[in-house]
């Protein structure tokens, strides 16, 4: 089995705006797809384009389990998590290709 990195990520419409939580093995590509409306559904409908948080995992099952836990969290907890990682709510997509 090849070594991969899996990511749990949070996209936002704006600071304290609509949030979307997902999991992927290609964070840059997935963030690009959300930013450009290439994924039909929630993020396209609600204009959720900013990558504001992510975590990496070596095992896909760990990433999926974390995604499921985060989706059950209260909104306030999600915002606190984002602000502990990214206090300015910067679009982290810009940092991925540096």
Number of C-alpha atoms within 10 A of each C-alpha: 3 4 7 12 16 22 25 24 22 23 24 22 17 17 16 14 12 15 23 18 17 19 22 18 17 12 21 16 13 19 22 16 16 21 19 14 16 12 15 10 10 13 23 16 10 14 16 22 24 24 27 24 24 19 15 17 16 13 13 18 11 15 23 18 12 17 19 15 10 19 14 9 10 9 14 10 11 19 18 12 14 19 16 11 14 16 13 11 18 15 16 17 20 11 9 10 7 5
